[in-house]
Amino acid sequence: MTTSPVRLGIIGLGAQGSMYAKLLTDGAIPNMTLGAIADVDDAKKQKAAELYPEVPFFDDHLSLIESGTVDAVVTTVPHYLHPQMGIDALSRGIHALVEKPAGVYTAQVRELLDYAASKPELSFAIMFNQRNNPLYRRLKEIVDAGEIGAIRRTNWIITTWWRPQGYYDQSAWRATWGGEGGGVLVNQAPHQLDLWQWICGVPKSVYAKVAYGFRRDIAVEDEVTAVVDYGDGATGTFITATHDLVGTDRFEILGEQGKIVVEGSKTATVTRLIKPERELSDAMKAEDVVKLFMGEIDPAELYTTETIEFDSAWGQQHAGVLENFAANIIDGTPLLAPGADGINGVRLANAIHLSSWTGREVPLDFDEDEYLRELNARIRAEGQFAEQH
């Protein structure tokens, strides 16, 4: 355990790192302060000197980790770097919070998880800030309590990620296999891939149709349609894209005794059947069917409906994860987003890629070496970055 306040080191002063630095210096995170900043970019060094002149600045993450100025770090850096930086921190007795995704491919994430497991005295978390969204926390409680029965089907259409070509052109590493490791699945949609599995469970297999450079001049995916199999006849679909200007965010969970429909990640309609659907079906006579279709049966005889809506201020969810991380370090408060959960979204994204590359249904326990071979073939074709190992 570490005494309060926890001194957090921010590795990477980009958009996300800058937001955390502001939250910390504004005093928005109980029991946590800004201990130090590290970035390899000289321009970020100048920015830090202007905004946070009292905060130590380091030119690389190892210097920060070994400086004695921090108790914990957060890795706001390109995706490929998260696993090694997490290991570098934990190996030196520093608590680690990695940004999403935990990595690009499961083999490197598993290495981080295995190492973290050997350091149980240290806190290891991932920035799944949407788990701190009160709406999704409530929906998980409803599903876990069996209020809508066993899940039979799930659907998430999340196409609110519109990105113009200029977004991709701003950095040479963006939307490349070697620099970013993928497109919408690893950049925009990891939170939904996490929430989908956090609430509904991890599927057994996936079949996907994915378009690469479909509506943008990029090498990676900008359109995804995936069908998952949970076993026992239950299925799910996940659709995402970066070229839908108006976008849709609609999440449905159909259970044996109810249904949840979420619109815009803000409002959920929860329908709870009076009895399991099969029992209602078996008990309904032909004349009852006529009455139902004629609107002569009161819906209250079949189900109840509840609308759930929460206000969630910008930055509040990130702040909540940081606050929870600090509490875990100080007194062992359970983590909202344990680092070990970070592999789930990466594994599903990898399986979706592999299915589209091979044209077959892929189990979630796919061959990690096969995935890495396929990934490296695409990195080689780009000719800009080193292959992964």
Order of alpha helices (4+ residues) and beta strands (2+ residues): beta-alpha-beta-alpha-beta-alpha-beta-alpha-beta-alpha-beta-alpha-beta-alpha-alpha-beta-beta-beta-beta-beta-beta-alpha-alpha-beta-alpha-alpha-beta-alpha
